[in-house]
Amino acid sequence: MLELAIRHRQGDFTLQADLMLGEGLTALFGASGSGKTTLINIVAGLTRPEEGRITFNGESWSDTATFLPPHRRRIGYVFQEGRLFPHLTVLQNLRYGERLLPRAERREDLDRIATLLGIADLLTRRPANLSGGEKQRVALGRALMASPKLMLMDEPLSALDSGLKAQILPYIERIRDEFGVPILYVSHSVEEVARLANAVVTFADGRAQAVGRPYEALATVARASGDLPAGNFIEAEITGHHEEDGLTEALSPAGPLLLRRTHLPIGTRVRVFVPVSDIVVATEPGEGLSALNRLSGRVVAVAEGSGGSATITVDCQGQTMVAEVTRRSLRQLALAPGKPVHLLFKTVSIASEGLFRRALAERG
């Protein structure tokens, strides 16, 4: 558990954060200059906060009397550019990650990491002879070879094109799922956050704030960023496949879902994104419609927007869903808090690279 309560001024900007961050991957999301990199540099020990404290699993890293230097915090740091040593081979770069560790504390295996990251055949090369994606995989490996207690990733995919990002994302997923090391992940990309994050911290006006459960945080982030259309993130578990119909069945807290066919195994957890524009609101169960997904709930809030639109928030068995309707529909259907409604939408694709898949081992 990483706990921090800090206040730090940098020029005209002041960052405040009071957070408790646990296992898995926590995404740090916000506009440029909002303090995300400043925060992870403070966690890494590269910057000492003006005020406050930082503890990790009960060990004090920074307070009024203590400041643990970076090399004693056992952190693996992955930067935007990789920052490999150009005069060293891939193997030597990887070994560099463990050089400050006593042998008894080296828990990671070079062969395992090289195989997991697909860099076993690159060990004799130097960085100048690597592609951008290969450099980032080596940078990930070097961080892991340090046997870190905590990993920090500062927009590790921002310098890559969409094709290379799609290649690297599965490796970061495997690190998240298989190494058991907490990760703080800085990103501007809703797609990356949606696929990778177990938790989200948003940055605005100098404040870092954890935002609810992951799907609630992601919906907030999506609406604020404009990177994806406003919509809903639903956590679900795959329960079956219908080969003849080209469909996959999943169970969410809000009810069963039908997704476009995926080859992910039964038991895999996924995070599904449903845009508000895809949802039809009904006050009676729909019949004779092509929409296969139907979730039921009660309206908890109504907000009239600009133009002729309105947004309703619906509680579906504890899952918050947002839908958009016209003002005319709002009046004709008498939509108001407490009104029972049904939300209808078509099959959802989980083929997008922006959708979170959680390993089977995390069930329960």
C-alpha positions in Angstrom: 0.0 0.0 0.0 1.4 3.4 -1.0 0.1 6.2 1.1 0.9 9.9 0.5 -0.3 13.2 1.8 1.9 15.9 0.2 1.9 19.5 -0.9 4.6 20.7 -3.3 5.1 24.0 -5.0 7.0 24.2 -8.3 7.1 27.7 -9.7 3.6 29.1 -9.9 2.1 25.6 -9.7 1.1 23.8 -6.4 0.4 20.1 -6.3 -1.7 18.5 -3.5 -2.3 14.8 -3.1 -3.8 12.7 -0.4 -4.0 9.2 -1.7 -4.0 5.5 -0.6 -3.0 3.3 -3.6 -3.1 -0.4 -3.6 -2.3 -3.3 -5.9 -2.7 -3.5 -9.6 -2.2 -0.7 -12.1 -3.3 2.8 -11.0 -3.6 5.3 -13.9 -2.7 8.9 -13.3 -4.8 10.9 -15.8 -5.0 14.6 -16.5 -4.0 17.4 -18.8 -0.4 18.3 -19.6 1.1 20.3 -16.7 -1.4 19.0 -14.2 1.2 17.4 -12.0 1.2 13.7 -13.0 5.0 13.4 -13.7 5.8 15.6 -10.7 3.9 13.2 -8.5 5.7 10.1 -9.7 9.0 11.8 -9.4 8.1 12.6 -5.8 7.2 8.9 -5.2 10.5 7.9 -6.9 12.5 10.1 -4.6 13.8 12.3 -7.5 11.9 15.3 -6.0 11.5 15.9 -2.3 8.0 17.3 -1.5 7.9 20.6 0.4 5.4 19.2 2.9 3.9 15.9 3.8 4.7 12.3 4.0 5.0 9.1 1.9 5.0 5.6 3.2 5.0 2.3 1.3 3.9 -0.9 3.1 4.5 0.8 6.5 8.1 2.0 5.6 8.6 5.8 5.7 10.0 7.1 2.4 9.6 10.8 3.1 8.5 12.9 6.0 9.8 15.9 8.0 12.7 13.8 9.4 13.2 11.1 6.7 14.0 11.1 3.1 14.9 7.7 1.6 17.0 8.1 -1.6 15.8 6.6 -4.9 18.0 3.6 -4.9 16.8 2.4 -1.5 13.1 2.6 -2.6 13.4 -0.3 -5.0 11.4 1.3 -7.8 11.4 0.3 -11.4 11.0 3.5 -13.6 10.0 3.3 -17.3 10.3 6.7 -19.1 8.7 7.9 -22.3 11.8 7.4 -24.4 13.1 4.2 -22.8 16.4 5.8 -21.9 18.5 2.8 -22.6 22.3 3.1 -22.4 23.5 3.3 -26.0 26.9 1.8 -25.3 25.5 -1.3 -23.7 23.9 -4.4 -25.3 20.3 -5.3 -24.5 21.6 -8.0 -22.1 23.9 -5.4 -20.3 21.0 -3.0 -20.1 18.8 -5.6 -18.5 21.5 -6.6 -16.1 22.0 -3.0 -15.2 18.6 -3.1 -13.6 19.8 -5.5 -10.9 23.3 -4.2 -10.3 22.5 -2.4 -7.0 20.7 -5.3 -5.5 22.3 -7.8 -3.2 22.2 -11.2 -4.8 19.9 -12.5 -2.2 17.2 -9.9 -3.1 17.2 -10.6 -6.8 14.0 -12.4 -7.3 13.5 -12.0 -11.1 14.8 -14.4 -13.7 16.4 -13.0 -16.9 15.2 -15.9 -19.1 11.6 -15.4 -17.8 11.6 -11.7 -18.4 13.2 -11.9 -21.8 10.7 -14.6 -22.9 7.7 -12.7 -21.5 8.7 -9.5 -23.3 9.7 -11.2 -26.5 13.3 -9.9 -26.4 15.3 -13.1 -26.0 16.6 -12.9 -29.6 17.7 -9.2 -29.1 20.2 -9.7 -26.2 23.3 -9.1 -28.3 22.1 -6.0 -30.0 22.6 -2.4 -29.0 19.8 0.2 -28.8 20.7 1.9 -32.1 19.7 -1.4 -33.8 16.3 -1.7 -32.1 12.9 -0.4 -33.2 10.9 1.9 -31.0 8.7 -0.9 -29.7 11.8 -3.1 -29.0 13.4 -0.3 -27.0 10.3 0.1 -24.8 10.1 -3.7 -24.2 13.8 -3.7 -23.2 13.1 -0.7 -20.9 10.2 -2.6 -19.3 12.6 -5.6 -18.8 15.3 -3.5 -17.2 12.8 -2.1 -14.7 11.6 -5.6 -13.9 15.1 -6.9 -13.4 15.5 -4.5 -10.5 13.0 -6.7 -8.6 11.0 -3.6 -7.8 8.6 -3.1 -5.0 6.8 -0.5 -7.1 6.8 0.3 -10.8 6.4 3.8 -12.3 5.6 4.3 -16.0 5.6 7.8 -17.3 3.6 7.7 -20.6 5.7 4.8 -21.9 3.7 4.5 -25.1 3.4 8.2 -26.0 6.4 8.1 -28.5 5.0 5.1 -30.4 2.5 5.0 -33.3 -0.8 3.2 -32.9 0.5 -0.1 -34.3 3.5 -0.2 -31.9 1.2 0.7 -29.0 -1.0 -2.2 -29.8 2.0 -4.5 -29.7 3.3 -3.2 -26.3 -0.1 -3.1 -24.5 -0.3 -6.9 -24.0 3.2 -6.9 -22.4 2.1 -4.2 -19.9 -1.0 -6.3 -19.2 1.1 -9.3 -18.4 3.3 -7.3 -16.1 0.2 -6.1 -14.3 -1.3 -9.6 -14.0 1.7 -11.8 -13.5 4.3 -9.9 -11.4 2.3 -8.8 -8.5 4.0 -5.3 -8.4 1.9 -2.2 -8.0 2.2 0.2 -10.9 1.6 3.9 -11.2 0.9 4.6 -14.9 0.9 8.2 -16.3 -1.2 8.6 -19.5 -3.1 11.1 -21.6 -4.9 8.3 -23.4 -8.3 7.1 -22.4 -7.8 4.0 -24.5 -4.7 3.0 -22.5 -6.4 3.8 -19.2 -9.5 1.9 -20.1 -7.6 -1.2 -21.0 -5.0 -1.2 -18.2 -6.3 0.5 -15.1 -7.5 -1.2 -11.9 -7.9 2.3 -10.4 -7.8 5.9 -11.6 -6.4 9.1 -10.1 -7.4 12.3 -11.9 -5.5 15.6 -11.8 -7.1 19.0 -12.1 -6.4 22.4 -10.6 -3.4 21.1 -8.8 -5.2 18.4 -7.0 -4.8 14.6 -7.4 -7.9 12.7 -6.6 -8.9 9.0 -6.7 -12.2 8.7 -8.5 -14.6 6.0 -7.3 -14.6 2.5 -8.7 -12.7 2.0 -12.0 -15.6 2.0 -14.3 -17.1 5.1 -12.7 -13.7 6.9 -12.9 -13.2 5.8 -16.6 -16.7 7.2 -17.5 -15.8 10.5 -15.9 -12.4 10.5 -17.7 -14.0 9.7 -21.0 -16.6 12.5 -20.7 -14.0 15.0 -19.6 -11.3 14.2 -22.2 -13.2 13.9 -25.4 -10.9 11.0 -26.5 -13.9 8.7 -26.5 -17.6 9.5 -26.8 -19.3 9.9 -23.4 -20.5 6.6 -22.2 -20.4 3.7 -19.7 -17.8 1.2 -18.6 -19.2 -2.1 -17.4 -17.2 -4.8 -15.7 -18.2 -8.3 -16.7 -17.1 -11.9 -16.8 -17.3 -14.0 -19.9 -19.6 -17.0 -19.2 -20.1 -18.6 -22.6 -19.9 -18.5 -26.4 -22.5 -19.0 -29.1 -20.6 -20.0 -32.2 -23.6 -20.3 -34.4 -24.7 -16.7 -33.7 -21.2 -15.1 -33.5 -21.8 -14.0 -29.9 -20.1 -14.1 -26.6 -22.1 -14.0 -23.3 -20.9 -12.2 -20.2 -22.3 -11.5 -16.8 -22.1 -8.0 -15.3 -23.5 -6.6 -12.0 -26.2 -5.0 -14.0 -27.2 -8.2 -15.7 -26.3 -10.5 -18.7 -24.6 -9.0 -21.8 -24.2 -10.3 -25.3 -21.0 -9.3 -27.0 -19.6 -9.8 -30.4 -17.7 -13.1 -30.6 -14.3 -13.1 -28.9 -11.8 -15.9 -28.4 -11.2 -14.9 -24.7 -11.8 -17.9 -22.5 -14.7 -18.4 -20.1 -13.9 -16.7 -16.8 -12.0 -13.8 -18.3 -13.0 -10.5 -16.9 -13.5 -7.6 -19.3 -14.4 -4.0 -19.2 -17.0 -3.1 -21.8 -17.5 0.5 -23.1 -21.1 1.4 -24.1 -21.5 4.9 -25.6 -24.5 6.9 -24.4 -25.5 7.4 -28.0 -26.0 3.6 -28.4 -28.6 3.3 -25.7 -32.4 3.4 -26.2 -34.5 4.2 -23.1 -37.8 2.4 -22.7 -40.4 2.5 -19.9 -41.8 -0.9 -20.9 -39.8 -4.1 -21.9 -39.1 -3.8 -25.6 -40.3 -6.6 -27.9 -39.6 -7.2 -31.5 -36.4 -5.2 -31.4 -32.9 -6.1 -32.8 -31.2 -4.7 -29.6 -30.1 -7.9 -27.7 -28.9 -6.2 -24.5 -31.5 -5.0 -22.1 -30.7 -3.8 -18.6 -33.3 -2.6 -16.1 -33.0 0.0 -13.4 -34.4 3.2 -11.9 -33.6 6.8 -12.9 -31.6 8.5 -10.2 -30.8 11.8 -11.8 -31.9 13.9 -14.8 -29.8 16.8 -16.3 -31.0 18.9 -19.3 -28.2 19.8 -21.6 -27.7 22.3 -24.4 -29.9 22.2 -27.4 -32.7 19.6 -27.3 -30.9 16.9 -25.3 -31.0 15.6 -21.7 -28.9 13.1 -19.8 -30.4 10.5 -17.4 -28.5 8.5 -14.9 -29.8 5.1 -14.1 -29.0 2.7 -11.3 -29.0 -0.9 -12.7 -28.4 -3.2 -9.7 -25.6 -0.9 -8.4 -24.1 -0.3 -11.8 -24.4 3.4 -12.8 -25.5 3.8 -16.5 -25.8 7.1 -18.4 -28.0 7.6 -21.4 -28.9 10.5 -23.6 -32.5 11.4 -24.7 -34.2 14.3 -26.3 -36.1 16.7 -24.2 -39.3 15.6 -25.9 -38.6 12.0 -24.9 -37.9 13.2 -21.4 -41.4 14.7 -21.2 -43.2 12.0 -23.1 -41.7 9.2 -21.0 -42.1 11.2 -17.8 -38.5 10.4 -16.9 -37.7 11.5 -13.4 -35.8 10.2 -10.4 -37.4 6.9 -9.2 -38.9 6.0 -12.6 -38.3 2.3 -13.6 -36.7 2.1 -17.1 -35.1 -0.4 -19.5 -31.9 0.4 -21.3 -31.6 -1.3 -24.7 -28.5 -1.5 -26.9 -26.9 -3.7 -29.5 -24.2 -6.2 -29.1 -21.0 -4.6 -27.9 -17.5 -5.3 -29.4 -14.7 -6.1 -27.1 -12.2 -6.4 -30.0 -11.0 -2.9 -29.4 -7.5 -2.4 -28.1 -9.0 0.0 -25.5 -10.8 -2.6 -23.4 -9.5 -4.1 -20.2 -9.0 -7.8 -20.0 -8.1 -9.2 -16.5 -6.3 -12.5 -16.1 -8.2 -15.6 -15.0 -6.0 -15.8 -11.9 -7.6 -12.7 -10.5 -11.1 -14.2 -10.3 -12.8 -14.1 -6.9 
